Amino acid sequence: MELRNILIIVALALYALVMAGIVSTDAYSHAAGAEARGLHALMAEVRSANTQVAVAR
């Protein structure tokens, strides 16, 4: 059981290290920005569709 706990701790530490490496790259920030712009555009489209449905009623 002790070896299993050590392996779990090592795996979590490696995961944290990999995630920190990914987040610190420019590719991640560009992807996050693109996702935010896409979400903003999607929400604008949904609001527009809701307005058109409300007017049609």
C-alpha positions as CSV (number, residue, x, y, z in Angstrom):
1,M,0.0,0.0,0.0
2,E,2.9,2.3,0.7
3,L,4.3,2.0,-2.8
4,R,0.9,2.8,-4.3
5,N,0.7,6.0,-2.3
6,I,4.2,7.0,-3.5
7,L,3.3,6.3,-7.1
8,I,0.1,8.4,-6.8
9,I,2.1,11.3,-5.3
10,V,4.7,11.0,-8.1
11,A,1.9,10.9,-10.8
12,L,0.2,14.0,-9.3
13,A,3.5,15.9,-9.2
14,L,4.2,15.0,-12.9
15,Y,0.7,16.1,-13.8
16,A,1.1,19.4,-12.1
17,L,4.5,19.9,-13.8
18,V,3.1,19.1,-17.2
19,M,0.1,21.4,-16.7
20,A,2.3,24.3,-15.6
21,G,4.4,23.8,-18.7
22,I,1.4,23.8,-21.0
23,V,-0.2,26.9,-19.4
24,S,3.1,28.8,-19.7
25,T,3.3,28.5,-23.4
26,D,2.2,31.0,-26.0
27,A,0.2,28.4,-27.8
28,Y,-2.1,28.0,-24.7
29,S,-2.7,31.7,-24.4
30,H,-3.5,32.0,-28.1
31,A,-5.9,29.0,-27.9
32,A,-7.6,30.4,-24.8
33,G,-8.0,33.8,-26.5
34,A,-9.5,32.1,-29.6
35,E,-11.9,30.2,-27.5
36,A,-13.0,33.3,-25.7
37,R,-13.6,35.1,-29.0
38,G,-15.6,32.1,-30.3
39,L,-17.7,31.9,-27.1
40,H,-18.4,35.7,-27.4
41,A,-19.5,35.3,-31.0
42,L,-21.7,32.3,-30.1
43,M,-23.4,34.1,-27.3
44,A,-24.1,37.1,-29.6
45,E,-25.6,34.7,-32.1
46,V,-27.8,33.1,-29.4
47,R,-29.0,36.4,-28.1
48,S,-29.8,37.5,-31.7
49,A,-31.8,34.3,-32.2
50,N,-33.7,34.8,-28.9
51,T,-34.6,38.3,-30.0
52,Q,-35.9,37.1,-33.3
53,V,-38.0,34.4,-31.6
54,A,-39.4,37.0,-29.2
55,V,-40.3,39.3,-32.0
56,A,-42.0,36.6,-34.0
57,R,-44.3,35.6,-31.1
